[in-house]
Amino acid sequence: MKILIIFLQIFILYIFSFIGTVIHNFFHLVIPGSIIALILLFICLCLKIVPVKWIENGAGFLLSILMLFFIPTTVGIMNYPSLLSFQGALLVLAVLLSTIISIAIAGKVGQFFEKKAQKRKDDKECSKFSSHSA
């Protein structure tokens, strides 16, 4: 039964991807259809049109096998030895730097929101405590 649920959730994600691609092709947009689909999914999740539980297990499954999607690309690079020379070193350096920067920014943003949530929780407890003591 769990496999069927995961399959249906992946199908919901695929529908969003398909809609994004259709919008991209119909309006001839510069933004790829997959990005349009992610934006649509994000909006639907924020507005609670699509509850998280409808896609949670399917998205988790896809994330767990994400590395398999990069194998064809990695093997395809072998057809271009020039990429593995000096340009390849620059490419690897750019990827490493962008990854480090992304991790650092994500960490700082996460810490910011965690502090904000903790402060809100502390303020709530403080106001609860002060209302009980009065």
Backbone torsions as a table, in degrees:
resi	resn	phi	psi	omega
1	MET	NA	-38.4	-179.3
2	LYS	-64.3	-35.8	178.9
3	ILE	-64.3	-40.2	178.4
4	LEU	-64.2	-42.0	178.5
5	ILE	-62.2	-45.1	178.6
6	ILE	-61.9	-42.2	178.6
7	PHE	-60.8	-44.5	179.8
8	LEU	-65.6	-37.5	179.0
9	GLN	-68.4	-38.7	175.3
10	ILE	-65.2	-36.3	177.2
11	PHE	-62.6	-39.7	176.4
12	ILE	-61.8	-43.4	177.2
13	LEU	-63.1	-38.6	178.2
14	TYR	-64.9	-37.4	178.3
15	ILE	-61.5	-42.7	177.0
16	PHE	-61.7	-42.1	178.8
17	SER	-62.1	-42.7	179.6
18	PHE	-63.7	-44.3	179.1
19	ILE	-62.1	-41.8	177.7
20	GLY	-61.4	-41.1	178.4
21	THR	-66.5	-41.0	178.1
22	VAL	-62.6	-44.0	178.3
23	ILE	-62.0	-43.5	179.0
24	HIS	-59.3	-47.0	-178.1
25	ASN	-71.1	-38.1	-176.6
26	PHE	-68.9	-43.5	-176.9
27	PHE	-96.2	-0.8	180.0
28	HIS	52.0	51.6	-177.9
29	LEU	-82.3	157.4	177.3
30	VAL	-77.7	-31.1	-178.8
31	ILE	-72.1	132.3	179.5
32	PRO	-62.6	153.8	179.9
33	GLY	-61.5	-33.2	179.7
34	SER	-66.6	-35.7	177.8
35	ILE	-70.9	-40.3	175.8
36	ILE	-59.8	-41.6	179.2
37	ALA	-63.3	-42.0	178.4
38	LEU	-63.6	-40.0	178.7
39	ILE	-65.3	-43.6	177.1
40	LEU	-61.0	-43.6	178.7
41	LEU	-63.1	-43.1	178.9
42	PHE	-60.3	-45.1	179.5
43	ILE	-63.0	-44.1	179.6
44	CYS	-64.4	-35.2	177.1
45	LEU	-70.8	-41.1	179.6
46	CYS	-65.4	-39.4	-179.5
47	LEU	-84.5	1.4	179.8
48	LYS	59.8	28.6	172.0
49	ILE	-71.7	-40.2	175.7
50	VAL	-114.3	111.8	176.8
51	PRO	-66.8	148.7	-179.4
52	VAL	-58.7	-36.5	-177.0
53	LYS	-63.7	-18.3	178.3
54	TRP	-72.3	-21.7	-176.1
55	ILE	-128.5	-2.6	-171.7
56	GLU	-59.5	-52.6	-177.3
57	ASN	-69.7	-37.7	178.3
58	GLY	-65.2	-42.8	178.0
59	ALA	-65.9	-39.3	177.4
60	GLY	-62.3	-40.5	178.2
61	PHE	-64.1	-46.0	179.3
62	LEU	-62.2	-37.6	177.2
63	LEU	-66.4	-33.7	-178.9
64	SER	-70.0	-24.6	178.7
65	ILE	-109.5	17.7	-175.5
66	LEU	-56.6	-38.6	-177.6
67	MET	-61.7	-28.4	178.6
68	LEU	-63.5	-28.3	-179.7
69	PHE	-72.3	-19.3	-178.3
70	PHE	-91.4	-10.8	-178.0
71	ILE	-61.2	-47.8	179.5
72	PRO	-60.0	-38.5	179.0
73	THR	-65.5	-44.2	-179.4
74	THR	-63.9	-42.7	178.5
75	VAL	-67.3	-36.2	179.3
76	GLY	-64.1	-28.0	178.5
77	ILE	-63.7	-27.5	-179.2
78	MET	-62.8	-19.2	177.5
79	ASN	-77.0	-8.4	-177.8
80	TYR	-124.4	81.4	-177.6
81	PRO	-61.5	-24.3	179.3
82	SER	-64.5	-29.8	177.3
83	LEU	-67.2	-24.7	-177.8
84	LEU	-89.8	0.2	178.0
85	SER	-89.6	-139.7	-177.8
86	PHE	-60.6	-41.6	178.2
87	GLN	-62.8	-34.6	177.3
88	GLY	-65.1	-40.3	177.8
89	ALA	-63.3	-41.1	177.0
90	LEU	-65.0	-38.1	178.1
91	LEU	-63.7	-45.2	178.8
92	VAL	-63.1	-41.3	178.3
93	LEU	-61.8	-43.7	179.3
94	ALA	-63.2	-41.5	179.2
95	VAL	-65.2	-43.9	179.4
96	LEU	-63.0	-45.9	-179.9
97	LEU	-63.7	-43.0	-179.8
98	SER	-66.7	-34.3	177.0
99	THR	-66.2	-45.9	179.7
100	ILE	-62.0	-43.6	179.0
101	ILE	-63.5	-42.2	179.4
102	SER	-63.0	-43.5	178.9
103	ILE	-63.8	-42.5	-179.4
104	ALA	-63.8	-45.0	-179.8
105	ILE	-65.4	-43.7	179.3
106	ALA	-62.2	-39.1	178.2
107	GLY	-64.7	-45.4	179.2
108	LYS	-63.8	-42.8	178.6
109	VAL	-64.6	-41.5	177.0
110	GLY	-61.3	-43.9	177.7
111	GLN	-63.7	-40.6	178.7
112	PHE	-59.3	-48.8	-178.6
113	PHE	-69.5	-33.2	176.7
114	GLU	-64.8	-43.8	177.6
115	LYS	-63.8	-39.9	179.6
116	LYS	-64.4	-43.0	179.0
117	ALA	-66.4	-40.4	179.2
118	GLN	-65.2	-40.4	179.0
119	LYS	-64.4	-42.0	177.9
120	ARG	-62.1	-40.8	178.9
121	LYS	-66.0	-42.6	178.7
122	ASP	-64.5	-41.8	178.1
123	ASP	-63.2	-38.3	179.2
124	LYS	-65.8	-43.8	178.6
125	GLU	-66.5	-37.4	179.8
126	CYS	-65.5	-44.2	179.6
127	SER	-68.7	-33.2	176.9
128	LYS	-66.7	-42.3	-179.9
129	PHE	-66.3	-42.6	-178.0
130	SER	-68.5	-32.6	179.1
131	SER	-73.5	-28.2	177.5
132	HIS	-76.4	-32.0	-175.9
133	SER	-81.5	-17.0	-176.9
134	ALA	-83.4	NA	NA
